[in-house]
Amino acid sequence: MGSIFSDRITDVPKSFIREILKVTNEKDIISFAGGLPNRKLFPVEELKKATLKVFENEGRDALQYNTSEGDLGLRKWIVERYSKNQNIDITPENIIITTGSQQGLDLLGKTILNENDNLIIEEPGYLGAIQAFSLYRPRFHPVPVNENGMNLEVLKQVIENNRVKLCYTVPNFQNPSGITYTDENREQVANIIGNTDTILIEDNPYGDLRFKGSAKKSFFTFMPKNTVLLGSFSKTIVPSFRIGWLVADESLIEKLIIAKQASDLHTNYFCQKVICHFLEDADIDAHIRKITESYGKQRDSMVQAIRKYFPDSVQFTQPEGGMFLWVSLPAHISAIDLFHKAVAEKIAFVPGDPFYINKTNVNTLRLNYSCVDEETIEKGIRIMGKVLQDFI
């Protein structure tokens, strides 16, 4: 009897990080592996009040089915936020509330990609996007990123030689590298893509988490017709509600709504209403400042510890926001080999392999600083530095 599984599901690997998290569940492991917000910063009391308010004011309505587009009040708040913070002019009709921004990736893949269609992904790139798009069996074209953004020469070559349907980016505090595209790089990327049919996805889950430097312009500013925006409350409020959103031209939104209806009818309406009341009554900007102040100190602690304990031959990024930094080891060192040695010393991180297309035993790795206090960061990096000395 043959396999009952589809070709598309057998082609997609398990999430590498989800598998690593199983290894790091032991209490005595210092983990820099997760991509999780710091649970100590969740606004528990404010959400409790918002939840009670939903039950008191909208109880039965909030427990009913709702529209696929999502709550109108929440979409209006998102519209005002884009206008205030980024000078982006959209309407509620441009927005779908999604089950996390991850669903936005799935809906875009489902709506736009046929098998063997061309898709640009950053290198290194967000593994959740690699996994989501892999289901639709595209041809991936990795474009390297550096401290300024996308490699423009490689991007230009890919665009000129292929009909590219999607270009996926995380331009602010990129996952996994932590880098942020400069305004100049964004404008140049837009000049390359703007006159094509390629849709650029600007995934921005970390954009509000800036603790240094100044905000950068959205790709939407340079090419609104070619840009789809993804956002999320997972990093600024709580992840378990799985409330995100997608912004696109209304002609694309129409098709995405059909895909959304086929997937889950609508996003959790009760949690949408809780978020609405939270945003009405709490000071979201003050809450975000609390998060960024904490993450900024944790990032500084990690950078200082790396400078102190890692060999000089190790390079690393110094993000101005977000939750990750990226480490490049000397070329002869496999981050996978280092991972196994580090886990034996009760230290965990994510080796770089899953962030690449068709590359293995790479010499890069991702470190997360958002979930570990400053004292533990110093201790973990010190131990990791000792492990590294055996490879140099």
C-alpha positions as CSV (number, residue, x, y, z in Angstrom):
1,M,0.0,0.0,0.0
2,G,1.4,3.4,-1.0
3,S,1.7,6.4,1.3
4,I,-1.5,8.3,2.0
5,F,0.4,11.6,2.5
6,S,0.5,14.4,-0.1
7,D,3.7,15.2,-1.8
8,R,3.5,18.7,-0.4
9,I,3.5,17.7,3.2
10,T,6.3,15.1,2.9
11,D,8.5,17.9,1.3
12,V,8.2,20.2,4.3
13,P,10.5,19.5,7.3
14,K,9.4,19.8,10.9
15,S,10.1,23.2,12.5
16,F,13.7,22.9,13.7
17,I,13.2,25.3,16.6
18,R,10.1,23.4,17.8
19,E,12.3,20.3,17.9
20,I,15.1,22.1,19.7
21,L,12.6,23.4,22.3
22,K,11.8,19.8,23.3
23,V,15.5,19.4,24.1
24,T,15.6,22.7,26.1
25,N,12.6,22.0,28.4
26,E,14.9,21.0,31.3
27,K,14.9,23.6,34.0
28,D,18.7,23.8,34.3
29,I,19.3,24.6,30.6
30,I,20.1,28.2,29.8
31,S,18.2,28.7,26.5
32,F,19.0,31.3,23.9
33,A,17.0,29.2,21.4
34,G,13.4,30.4,21.6
35,G,11.9,33.2,19.8
36,L,9.5,33.9,22.6
37,P,8.5,37.3,24.1
38,N,9.3,37.7,27.8
39,R,6.3,36.3,29.7
40,K,7.1,38.6,32.7
41,L,6.1,41.5,30.6
42,F,2.6,40.2,29.6
43,P,0.0,42.7,30.7
44,V,-2.0,40.1,32.7
45,E,-4.1,42.5,34.9
46,E,-5.0,44.8,32.0
47,L,-6.1,41.8,29.9
48,K,-8.1,40.4,32.8
49,K,-10.0,43.7,33.0
50,A,-10.5,43.8,29.2
51,T,-11.8,40.2,29.2
52,L,-14.3,41.0,32.0
53,K,-15.4,44.0,30.0
54,V,-16.1,41.9,27.0
55,F,-18.3,39.5,29.0
56,E,-20.1,42.3,30.7
57,N,-20.8,44.5,27.6
58,E,-20.7,42.1,24.6
59,G,-20.9,38.6,26.1
60,R,-23.1,36.6,23.7
61,D,-22.2,38.6,20.6
62,A,-18.5,38.1,21.3
63,L,-19.0,34.3,21.5
64,Q,-20.7,34.1,18.1
65,Y,-19.3,33.6,14.6
66,N,-18.2,36.8,13.0
67,T,-17.0,38.2,9.6
68,S,-13.9,36.8,7.9
69,E,-12.4,40.2,7.6
70,G,-12.3,40.6,11.4
71,D,-13.7,43.1,13.9
72,L,-14.2,46.5,12.3
73,G,-13.2,48.4,15.5
74,L,-9.8,46.6,15.6
75,R,-9.2,47.2,11.9
76,K,-10.0,50.9,12.4
77,W,-7.4,51.1,15.2
78,I,-4.8,49.5,13.0
79,V,-5.6,52.1,10.2
80,E,-5.1,54.9,12.7
81,R,-1.9,53.4,14.0
82,Y,-0.4,53.1,10.5
83,S,-1.4,56.7,9.8
84,K,0.0,58.1,13.0
85,N,3.3,56.1,13.2
86,Q,4.2,55.6,9.5
87,N,2.1,58.0,7.5
88,I,0.6,55.1,5.6
89,D,-2.9,55.8,4.2
90,I,-5.1,52.7,4.2
91,T,-8.7,51.9,5.0
92,P,-10.3,49.1,7.1
93,E,-11.2,47.4,3.7
94,N,-7.5,46.9,3.1
95,I,-7.2,44.7,6.3
96,I,-7.9,41.1,7.2
97,I,-7.4,40.1,10.9
98,T,-5.5,36.8,10.7
99,T,-4.7,34.0,13.1
100,G,-1.2,35.3,13.8
101,S,0.9,36.9,11.0
102,Q,1.9,33.3,10.2
103,Q,-1.5,32.7,8.7
104,G,-0.9,35.7,6.5
105,L,2.0,33.8,4.9
106,D,-0.2,30.8,4.4
107,L,-3.0,32.8,2.8
108,L,-0.6,34.5,0.5
109,G,1.0,31.2,-0.5
110,K,-2.4,29.7,-1.1
111,T,-3.7,32.6,-3.1
112,I,-0.7,33.5,-5.2
113,L,1.7,30.5,-5.6
114,N,1.5,27.7,-8.1
115,E,4.0,24.9,-8.0
116,N,7.4,26.0,-9.3
117,D,6.5,29.7,-9.1
118,N,9.5,31.9,-8.2
119,L,9.8,33.3,-4.7
120,I,12.6,35.5,-3.2
121,I,13.5,34.8,0.4
122,E,16.2,36.5,2.5
123,E,19.3,34.6,3.3
124,P,19.4,33.9,6.2
125,G,15.6,33.9,6.3
126,Y,12.7,33.4,8.7
127,L,12.2,29.6,9.0
128,G,8.5,30.0,9.6
129,A,8.2,31.6,6.2
130,I,10.3,28.9,4.6
131,Q,8.1,26.3,6.1
132,A,4.8,28.0,5.2
133,F,5.7,28.7,1.6
134,S,7.3,25.2,1.1
135,L,3.8,23.7,1.2
136,Y,3.1,25.4,-2.1
137,R,6.3,24.0,-3.7
138,P,7.8,27.2,-5.1
139,R,11.3,27.8,-6.5
140,F,13.1,29.6,-3.7
141,H,15.6,32.3,-4.7
142,P,17.7,33.2,-1.6
143,V,19.0,36.8,-1.6
144,P,21.7,37.5,1.0
145,V,21.1,40.3,3.6
146,N,23.8,42.3,5.3
147,E,23.9,45.2,7.8
148,N,22.3,47.5,5.2
149,G,19.6,45.2,3.9
150,M,19.2,43.1,0.8
151,N,22.1,42.5,-1.6
152,L,20.9,44.6,-4.5
153,E,23.0,43.0,-7.2
154,V,21.7,39.5,-6.4
155,L,18.1,40.9,-6.1
156,K,18.4,42.6,-9.5
157,Q,19.7,39.4,-11.2
158,V,16.9,37.3,-9.8
159,I,14.2,39.8,-10.8
160,E,15.6,40.2,-14.3
161,N,16.0,36.5,-15.0
162,N,12.8,35.2,-13.5
163,R,9.1,36.1,-13.2
164,V,9.1,36.4,-9.4
165,K,5.6,36.4,-7.8
166,L,6.6,37.0,-4.1
167,C,9.5,38.6,-2.3
168,Y,9.4,37.9,1.4
169,T,11.2,40.4,3.8
170,V,11.5,41.1,7.5
171,P,13.1,44.6,7.2
172,N,13.0,45.6,10.8
173,F,15.1,43.7,13.3
174,Q,15.1,40.7,11.0
175,N,14.6,37.2,12.2
176,P,17.1,35.6,12.5
177,S,19.9,38.2,12.0
178,G,18.5,41.2,13.9
179,I,19.6,43.6,11.1
180,T,17.4,46.5,9.8
181,Y,17.3,47.6,6.2
182,T,18.4,51.2,5.8
183,D,16.0,53.7,4.1
184,E,18.4,53.9,1.2
185,N,18.4,50.1,0.7
186,R,14.6,50.0,0.9
187,E,14.3,52.7,-1.8
188,Q,16.7,50.8,-4.0
189,V,14.8,47.5,-3.5
190,A,11.6,49.4,-4.4
191,N,13.3,50.7,-7.6
192,I,14.1,47.2,-8.6
193,I,10.7,45.6,-7.8
194,G,8.3,48.6,-8.2
195,N,7.9,48.3,-12.0
196,T,7.3,44.5,-11.9
197,D,4.3,42.3,-10.9
198,T,6.3,41.0,-7.9
199,I,4.5,41.4,-4.6
200,L,6.9,42.3,-1.7
201,I,5.7,41.0,1.7
202,E,6.8,43.3,4.6
203,D,6.5,41.1,7.7
204,N,6.9,43.4,10.7
205,P,6.3,41.6,14.0
206,Y,9.2,43.4,15.7
207,G,8.9,46.9,14.4
208,D,7.6,48.5,17.6
209,L,10.4,46.9,19.6
210,R,13.0,49.5,18.9
211,F,15.3,50.5,21.7
212,K,18.1,52.3,19.8
213,G,18.3,54.4,16.6
214,S,15.4,55.8,14.6
215,A,12.5,54.3,12.7
216,K,12.8,53.5,9.0
217,K,10.3,54.0,6.2
218,S,8.0,51.2,5.2
219,F,8.3,49.6,1.7
220,F,4.6,50.7,1.4
221,T,5.9,54.3,1.2
222,F,7.9,53.6,-1.9
223,M,5.6,51.1,-3.7
224,P,2.1,50.8,-2.2
225,K,0.7,48.8,-5.1
226,N,3.4,46.1,-4.8
227,T,3.6,45.9,-1.0
228,V,1.7,43.6,1.4
229,L,2.0,44.4,5.1
230,L,1.9,41.8,7.9
231,G,1.6,42.7,11.6
232,S,1.0,41.1,14.9
233,F,0.1,41.7,18.5
234,S,2.1,38.6,19.5
235,K,5.3,40.5,20.4
236,T,3.6,43.6,21.8
237,I,0.7,42.2,23.8
238,V,0.5,38.4,24.0
239,P,1.3,35.6,21.5
240,S,-1.3,33.0,22.7
241,F,-4.3,35.0,21.3
242,R,-2.8,34.6,17.8
243,I,-4.1,37.9,16.6
244,G,-2.3,39.4,13.6
245,W,-3.3,41.2,10.4
246,L,-2.6,41.6,6.7
247,V,-2.8,44.8,4.7
248,A,-3.1,44.6,0.9
249,D,-4.8,46.2,-2.1
250,E,-8.5,45.5,-2.2
251,S,-8.3,43.4,-5.3
252,L,-5.9,41.0,-3.5
253,I,-7.9,41.2,-0.3
254,E,-11.0,39.9,-2.1
255,K,-9.1,36.7,-3.0
256,L,-7.4,36.4,0.4
257,I,-10.8,36.5,2.1
258,I,-11.9,33.5,0.0
259,A,-8.7,31.7,1.2
260,K,-9.4,32.7,4.8
261,Q,-12.9,31.4,4.6
262,A,-11.6,28.1,3.3
263,S,-9.1,27.9,6.2
264,D,-10.9,28.9,9.3
265,L,-13.9,31.1,8.5
266,H,-12.6,33.9,10.8
267,T,-10.0,34.6,13.5
268,N,-10.9,34.1,17.2
269,Y,-13.5,36.8,17.6
270,F,-13.5,36.8,21.4
271,C,-9.8,37.5,21.6
272,Q,-10.2,40.2,19.0
273,K,-12.7,41.9,21.3
274,V,-10.4,41.5,24.3
275,I,-7.6,43.2,22.3
276,C,-9.9,46.0,21.4
277,H,-10.8,46.8,25.0
278,F,-7.2,46.5,26.0
279,L,-6.2,49.1,23.4
280,E,-9.1,51.4,24.5
281,D,-8.3,51.3,28.2
282,A,-4.5,50.6,28.5
283,D,-1.6,52.8,27.3
284,I,-0.1,50.6,24.6
285,D,2.8,52.9,24.0
286,A,3.7,52.9,27.7
287,H,3.5,49.1,27.6
288,I,5.8,48.9,24.6
289,R,8.3,51.3,26.2
290,K,8.4,48.9,29.2
291,I,9.2,46.0,26.8
292,T,11.8,47.9,24.8
293,E,13.6,49.1,27.9
294,S,13.9,45.5,29.2
295,Y,15.0,44.1,25.8
296,G,17.5,46.9,25.3
297,K,19.2,46.0,28.6
298,Q,19.2,42.3,27.8
299,R,20.6,43.0,24.3
300,D,23.4,45.2,25.8
301,S,24.2,42.5,28.4
302,M,24.5,39.9,25.6
303,V,26.7,42.1,23.4
304,Q,29.0,42.9,26.3
305,A,29.3,39.3,27.3
306,I,30.1,38.2,23.7
307,R,32.8,40.8,23.5
308,K,34.2,39.6,26.8
309,Y,34.0,35.8,26.4
310,F,33.9,34.9,22.7
311,P,37.1,34.7,20.6
312,D,37.9,37.8,18.5
313,S,37.4,35.7,15.3
314,V,33.7,35.5,16.0
315,Q,31.5,38.2,14.4
316,F,28.0,39.2,15.5
317,T,25.3,41.7,14.7
318,Q,24.2,44.5,17.1
319,P,20.5,45.0,16.6
320,E,18.7,48.3,17.4
321,G,15.6,46.4,18.4
322,G,13.7,43.1,18.3
323,M,14.7,39.9,20.0
324,F,17.7,38.3,18.2
325,L,21.3,38.7,17.2
326,W,23.3,36.7,14.7
327,V,26.7,35.1,15.2
328,S,29.1,34.2,12.5
329,L,31.8,31.7,13.6
330,P,35.1,31.1,11.8
331,A,34.4,29.3,8.5
332,H,35.7,25.9,9.6
333,I,33.3,25.6,12.6
334,S,29.9,24.0,12.1
335,A,27.2,25.6,14.3
336,I,25.5,22.2,14.6
337,D,28.6,20.6,16.1
338,L,28.9,23.6,18.5
339,F,25.2,23.1,19.4
340,H,25.7,19.5,20.5
341,K,28.7,20.4,22.6
342,A,26.9,23.4,24.1
343,V,23.8,21.4,25.0
344,A,26.0,19.0,26.9
345,E,27.1,22.1,29.0
346,K,23.4,23.1,29.4
347,I,23.4,25.9,26.9
348,A,21.1,26.0,23.9
349,F,20.8,28.2,20.8
350,V,19.6,27.8,17.2
351,P,22.2,26.7,14.6
352,G,21.9,28.5,11.3
353,D,21.0,25.6,9.1
354,P,17.2,25.9,9.1
355,F,17.4,29.6,8.1
356,Y,19.0,28.7,4.7
357,I,17.7,27.0,1.6
358,N,19.8,23.9,0.7
359,K,22.7,24.7,3.0
360,T,23.9,22.6,5.8
361,N,26.6,22.7,8.5
362,V,26.8,26.4,8.2
363,N,29.0,28.5,10.6
364,T,26.2,30.8,11.8
365,L,23.8,30.7,14.7
366,R,20.9,32.8,16.3
367,L,20.8,33.9,19.8
368,N,17.7,35.2,21.5
369,Y,18.0,37.6,24.5
370,S,14.4,38.5,25.2
371,C,13.6,35.6,27.6
372,V,16.8,35.5,29.7
373,D,17.7,37.9,32.5
374,E,21.0,39.9,32.3
375,E,22.8,37.8,35.0
376,T,21.8,34.5,33.2
377,I,22.8,35.9,29.8
378,E,26.3,36.7,31.2
379,K,26.6,33.2,32.7
380,G,25.4,31.5,29.5
381,I,27.6,33.4,27.1
382,R,30.6,32.7,29.4
383,I,30.0,29.0,29.3
384,M,29.4,29.1,25.5
385,G,32.6,31.0,25.1
386,K,34.5,28.2,26.9
387,V,32.9,25.6,24.6
388,L,33.9,27.7,21.6
389,Q,37.5,27.7,22.6
390,D,37.7,24.0,21.9
391,F,36.7,24.7,18.2
392,I,39.1,27.5,17.5
